[in-house]
Amino acid sequence: MTDPAPRRCLVLGGSGALGAAIVRALRGEGAAVALTYHTREAEARALASEVGEATVLEADLGRAGPAERVVDEAAEALGGLDVLVHAAAVSRTAAGIAEADALGQPLSAIDATAWDETLAVNARSAFLAVRRFAARADGEHRGDDGDGGGGEVVLVGSIDGLKPLPAPVHYAASKAALAGMTFAFAKELGPRGFRVNLVAPGILEDGISRGLPDELREEYLRHCGLRRLGRLDEVASVVAWFALRNTYATGQVVTLDGALS
Ligand SMILES: NC(=O)c1ccc[n+]([C@@H]2O[C@H](COP(=O)([O-])OP(=O)(O)OC[C@H]3O[C@@H](n4cnc5c(N)ncnc54)[C@H](OP(=O)(O)O)[C@@H]3O)[C@@H](O)[C@H]2O)c1
């Protein structure tokens, strides 16, 4: 018996804290990986060296063209694409307002531009990338799990899109959009062999939530069953399970918030 060919995975936002953990988890299981960065090129290249081999691609996912182009570039570099992971996100504020200040006054810190930029990176780019992935994969996927083709999509959401929590409104809306997309994509693409799932973490030890005020973190811990923040590798291992082992779960939202109530 020969080993099955490695799954070919694209991680959008692989230069981020969680994206990097996902890249490590996928490479640790022998997957072939392409990852994107927007501003942190040095970190992305250092990560590629650390994991032995990975294709590093630049993409401003706030713009429509790159969100689609990067799927083609990854497929070309890896000789096809089996898995798409979306782990890129921002929480923009109006010009002149620091992100840290926006945590206390979210509504006044969000204007139309901040809304558009946040929704474009967090939600629209996921729609565009998945649409391109499905269009390509229809023609090329080898269906190595015997299911007749398709592919695996794992979107990274947040509990901010699922529960009433003190979060910037546009960020929460973008994360709720990912949940809606997960349901609709699962239905539309299921007959073509694609599975689409959402992993929605609570506050993690690092990453986009690193600037949260201590009071918010303490309040969170009081309501968290496990009484601790999630680790990046804990979320990454769930994403990697979906990416590499899933055969039947689709249209599902998996919250990783330590039982927040
Ligand atoms: N950390 C948490 O506590 C937490 C909790 C719940 C959900 N999440 C979710 O987990 C995912 C990863 O977040 P993280 O914690 O790893 O945050 P992070 O460290 O800030 O990483 C964010 C990623 O998004 C990329 N990105 C931002 N703007 C972009 C743009 N215009 N074009 C392309 N890429 C862009 C960044 O690229 P560059 O750095 O190269 O610019 C980076 O790769 C996000 O979906 C986030 O909402 C995180």
Ligand as a Chemical Component Dictionary entry (heavy atoms), coordinates in Angstrom:
data_LIG
# 
_chem_comp.id                   LIG 
_chem_comp.type                 NON-POLYMER 
_chem_comp.pdbx_formal_charge   0 
_chem_comp.three_letter_code    LIG 
# 
loop_
_chem_comp_atom.comp_id 
_chem_comp_atom.atom_id 
_chem_comp_atom.alt_atom_id 
_chem_comp_atom.type_symbol 
_chem_comp_atom.charge 
_chem_comp_atom.model_Cartn_x 
_chem_comp_atom.model_Cartn_y 
_chem_comp_atom.model_Cartn_z 
_chem_comp_atom.pdbx_ordinal 
LIG N1  N1  N 0  -7.134  35.330 18.724 1  
LIG C1  C1  C 0  -8.364  35.270 19.216 2  
LIG O1  O1  O 0  -8.593  35.501 20.410 3  
LIG C2  C2  C 0  -9.503  34.935 18.292 4  
LIG C3  C3  C 0  -10.755 34.689 18.877 5  
LIG C4  C4  C 0  -11.822 34.381 18.022 6  
LIG C5  C5  C 0  -11.636 34.341 16.669 7  
LIG N2  N2  N 1  -10.395 34.583 16.139 8  
LIG C6  C6  C 0  -10.267 34.522 14.682 9  
LIG O2  O2  O 0  -9.118  33.799 14.332 10 
LIG C7  C7  C 0  -8.656  34.235 13.044 11 
LIG C8  C8  C 0  -7.173  34.556 13.134 12 
LIG O3  O3  O 0  -7.002  35.654 14.008 13 
LIG P1  P1  P 0  -5.653  35.844 14.840 14 
LIG O4  O4  O 0  -6.002  35.824 16.268 15 
LIG O5  O5  O -1 -4.600  34.933 14.334 16 
LIG O6  O6  O 0  -5.308  37.374 14.475 17 
LIG P2  P2  P 0  -3.972  38.007 13.885 18 
LIG O7  O7  O 0  -2.778  37.435 14.556 19 
LIG O8  O8  O 0  -4.198  39.485 13.980 20 
LIG O9  O9  O 0  -3.963  37.555 12.356 21 
LIG C9  C9  C 0  -4.846  38.116 11.433 22 
LIG C10 C10 C 0  -4.519  37.586 10.053 23 
LIG O10 O10 O 0  -5.355  38.259 9.099  24 
LIG C11 C11 C 0  -4.512  38.798 8.089  25 
LIG N3  N3  N 0  -5.075  40.010 7.505  26 
LIG C12 C12 C 0  -5.524  41.116 8.132  27 
LIG N4  N4  N 0  -5.904  42.052 7.220  28 
LIG C13 C13 C 0  -5.684  41.502 5.994  29 
LIG C14 C14 C 0  -5.863  41.959 4.667  30 
LIG N5  N5  N 0  -6.335  43.182 4.366  31 
LIG N6  N6  N 0  -5.528  41.121 3.669  32 
LIG C15 C15 C 0  -5.058  39.892 3.931  33 
LIG N7  N7  N 0  -4.852  39.402 5.160  34 
LIG C16 C16 C 0  -5.168  40.213 6.182  35 
LIG C17 C17 C 0  -3.209  39.109 8.776  36 
LIG O11 O11 O 0  -2.170  39.249 7.807  37 
LIG P3  P3  P 0  -0.835  40.136 8.128  38 
LIG O12 O12 O 0  -0.578  39.961 9.599  39 
LIG O13 O13 O 0  0.219   39.542 7.256  40 
LIG O14 O14 O 0  -1.145  41.537 7.758  41 
LIG C18 C18 C 0  -3.070  37.854 9.641  42 
LIG O15 O15 O 0  -2.605  36.790 8.853  43 
LIG C19 C19 C 0  -9.528  35.441 12.685 44 
LIG O16 O16 O 0  -10.586 35.018 11.852 45 
LIG C20 C20 C 0  -10.074 35.879 14.030 46 
LIG O17 O17 O 0  -11.286 36.593 13.889 47 
LIG C21 C21 C 0  -9.335  34.876 16.916 48 
# 
loop_
_chem_comp_bond.comp_id 
_chem_comp_bond.atom_id_1 
_chem_comp_bond.atom_id_2 
_chem_comp_bond.value_order 
_chem_comp_bond.pdbx_ordinal 
LIG N1  C1  SING 1  
LIG C1  O1  DOUB 2  
LIG C1  C2  SING 3  
LIG C2  C3  SING 4  
LIG C2  C21 DOUB 5  
LIG C3  C4  DOUB 6  
LIG C4  C5  SING 7  
LIG C5  N2  DOUB 8  
LIG N2  C6  SING 9  
LIG N2  C21 SING 10 
LIG C6  O2  SING 11 
LIG C6  C20 SING 12 
LIG O2  C7  SING 13 
LIG C7  C8  SING 14 
LIG C7  C19 SING 15 
LIG C8  O3  SING 16 
LIG O3  P1  SING 17 
LIG P1  O4  DOUB 18 
LIG P1  O5  SING 19 
LIG P1  O6  SING 20 
LIG O6  P2  SING 21 
LIG P2  O7  DOUB 22 
LIG P2  O8  SING 23 
LIG P2  O9  SING 24 
LIG O9  C9  SING 25 
LIG C9  C10 SING 26 
LIG C10 O10 SING 27 
LIG C10 C18 SING 28 
LIG O10 C11 SING 29 
LIG C11 N3  SING 30 
LIG C11 C17 SING 31 
LIG N3  C12 SING 32 
LIG N3  C16 SING 33 
LIG C12 N4  DOUB 34 
LIG N4  C13 SING 35 
LIG C13 C14 SING 36 
LIG C13 C16 DOUB 37 
LIG C14 N5  SING 38 
LIG C14 N6  DOUB 39 
LIG N6  C15 SING 40 
LIG C15 N7  DOUB 41 
LIG N7  C16 SING 42 
LIG C17 O11 SING 43 
LIG C17 C18 SING 44 
LIG O11 P3  SING 45 
LIG P3  O12 DOUB 46 
LIG P3  O13 SING 47 
LIG P3  O14 SING 48 
LIG C18 O15 SING 49 
LIG C19 O16 SING 50 
LIG C19 C20 SING 51 
LIG C20 O17 SING 52 
# 
